[in-house]
Amino acid sequence: MLSTNRIKLYRSLQQKKYRQKYGQFLVEGQKSVQEFINQGWTADAIIVQENKSVKFNSEVEGVVISASERQMSQMSNFKTPSEAIAVFKTRNAKKLNLAKSIIALDTLSDPGNLGTIIRIADWYGIEQVLISELTVDEYNPKTIAATMGSFARIKVLRGNLVHTLTPFLGNVYAAILKGESIYEKPKPSAAFCLLIGSESHGINPDLLKQLDPIPVSIQGKGGAESLNAGVATGILVDRLIHG
Amino acid sequence: MLSTNRIKLYRSLQQKKYRQKYGQFLVEGQKSVQEFINQGWTADAIIVQENKSVKFNSEVEGVVISASERQMSQMSNFKTPSEAIAVFKTRNAKKLNLAKSIIALDTLSDPGNLGTIIRIADWYGIEQVLISELTVDEYNPKTIAATMGSFARIKVLRGNLVHTLTPFLGNVYAAILKGESIYEKPKPSAAFCLLIGSESHGINPDLLKQLDPIPVSIQGKGGAESLNAGVATGILVDRLIHG
């Protein structure tokens, strides 16, 4: 049985301050919850809607609690609550593997964009995403939802971009509105880092000065001033991986 | 002065049924409003927040009304309301130019994705987006916001994809999870159409049967099962335009 206090506690995890206080976050949807379990994340609770047939391919019985539709909607971040909502312990990555490719994000503010980019990393087999201190919380429910389960497989490190990337030996590319054409760049032969800036302000000029990346651009010809940060990341990663 | 009834009326335009009833929709943000004015859309009202310096480079004085911060937030779709919200008349495109490229969307349900795709079209100079009858309303405030003003420049036609695209003479490509590699396709030499399916169900099999498009895929190697519809559209359009 799910007490009112427990529902309040879980619902509070929609807010960053409570995620940080309790070291927990929410994952919605049977498929996404299963991905986290498969990848060895620790579920403190899995709440499933009564009368819905929700099954997991793992030993999770000890933490499964059933709840009414009304209770599910009290905890859910979505208009149509999922049939399963789980509470997992957050993980704080300490360091990245500098021999492997990285997507690095400077002050991204949109939680959906962050999630979309984590999903792109997973699609192309880039296992690590570095986010600046001021980037939106990676455990935001909208971010987790936008990753469609990819969050469970990708290492996300929050830290100082200059300190973390200075020892990186591969090419560092930066998405810039007026950079060099990505279509004329040879495909990197080793691990690379792609640096993406905020939706409204681009990449911090100090960061560009200190990391001295290769500035790259996507060529357009229409009226739009820019592309969505997630879309730009997808196009550039596709060019860096496939040439 | 803005009456309470007027505020109610404008706020109702956040809902599809009232947009359809009144033939009007909302645009938020000074820059986006200016784009619509520049492109010749008819503004029935432009509400600007009092004590904010909001100016337009056009003759719009007749329709400008000032409002308090509280009134702005009553009309706004966002947590932080814009300094300008305008009411424009909807336009219903009747036909597309079949000699020019088209992005066609089958049953897209996410308003943000639709907006992102309209912004991609504008970036690459593709002037027309065809959406199936069941695609989310193109005048949804989240769609309009995600286009970042590009909506004002792109022709969006809602209609039957088979009927509209059957006379199209250029190549029709369809984004399919297990299609042919986009990297091995030659760049189309003439106008093309790119067909994108719904986020959860892909493209309707009947549509594929009737239009017989060239099935194309983006090659991944990680764990994600798919890419976000907007990201996939960006990558495929980039390959079709730049090879």
Chai-1 contact restraints between the chains, C-beta under 6 A:
chainA,res_idxA,chainB,res_idxB,connection_type,confidence,min_distance_angstrom,max_distance_angstrom,comment,restraint_id
A,T116,B,N228,contact,1.0,0.0,6.0,A-B,restraint_1
A,R119,B,A224,contact,1.0,0.0,6.0,A-B,restraint_2
A,D122,B,G222,contact,1.0,0.0,6.0,A-B,restraint_3
A,D122,B,G223,contact,1.0,0.0,6.0,A-B,restraint_4
A,D122,B,A224,contact,1.0,0.0,6.0,A-B,restraint_5
A,W123,B,G220,contact,1.0,0.0,6.0,A-B,restraint_6
A,W123,B,G222,contact,1.0,0.0,6.0,A-B,restraint_7
A,W123,B,A224,contact,1.0,0.0,6.0,A-B,restraint_8
A,W123,B,L227,contact,1.0,0.0,6.0,A-B,restraint_9
A,Y124,B,G220,contact,1.0,0.0,6.0,A-B,restraint_10
A,Y124,B,G222,contact,1.0,0.0,6.0,A-B,restraint_11
A,G125,B,K221,contact,1.0,0.0,6.0,A-B,restraint_12
A,G125,B,G222,contact,1.0,0.0,6.0,A-B,restraint_13
A,S150,B,A224,contact,1.0,0.0,6.0,A-B,restraint_14
A,R153,B,G223,contact,1.0,0.0,6.0,A-B,restraint_15
A,Y183,B,H242,contact,1.0,0.0,6.0,A-B,restraint_16
A,G220,B,W123,contact,1.0,0.0,6.0,A-B,restraint_17
A,G220,B,Y124,contact,1.0,0.0,6.0,A-B,restraint_18
A,K221,B,G125,contact,1.0,0.0,6.0,A-B,restraint_19
A,G222,B,D122,contact,1.0,0.0,6.0,A-B,restraint_20
A,G222,B,W123,contact,1.0,0.0,6.0,A-B,restraint_21
A,G222,B,Y124,contact,1.0,0.0,6.0,A-B,restraint_22
A,G222,B,G125,contact,1.0,0.0,6.0,A-B,restraint_23
A,G223,B,D122,contact,1.0,0.0,6.0,A-B,restraint_24
A,G223,B,R153,contact,1.0,0.0,6.0,A-B,restraint_25
A,A224,B,R119,contact,1.0,0.0,6.0,A-B,restraint_26
A,A224,B,D122,contact,1.0,0.0,6.0,A-B,restraint_27
A,A224,B,W123,contact,1.0,0.0,6.0,A-B,restraint_28
A,A224,B,S150,contact,1.0,0.0,6.0,A-B,restraint_29
A,L227,B,W123,contact,1.0,0.0,6.0,A-B,restraint_30
A,N228,B,T116,contact,1.0,0.0,6.0,A-B,restraint_31
A,G230,B,V231,contact,1.0,0.0,6.0,A-B,restraint_32
A,V231,B,G230,contact,1.0,0.0,6.0,A-B,restraint_33
A,V231,B,V231,contact,1.0,0.0,6.0,A-B,restraint_34
A,V231,B,G234,contact,1.0,0.0,6.0,A-B,restraint_35
A,G234,B,V231,contact,1.0,0.0,6.0,A-B,restraint_36
A,G234,B,G234,contact,1.0,0.0,6.0,A-B,restraint_37
A,G234,B,I235,contact,1.0,0.0,6.0,A-B,restraint_38
A,I235,B,G234,contact,1.0,0.0,6.0,A-B,restraint_39
A,I235,B,I235,contact,1.0,0.0,6.0,A-B,restraint_40
A,I235,B,D238,contact,1.0,0.0,6.0,A-B,restraint_41
A,D238,B,I235,contact,1.0,0.0,6.0,A-B,restraint_42
A,H242,B,Y183,contact,1.0,0.0,6.0,A-B,restraint_43
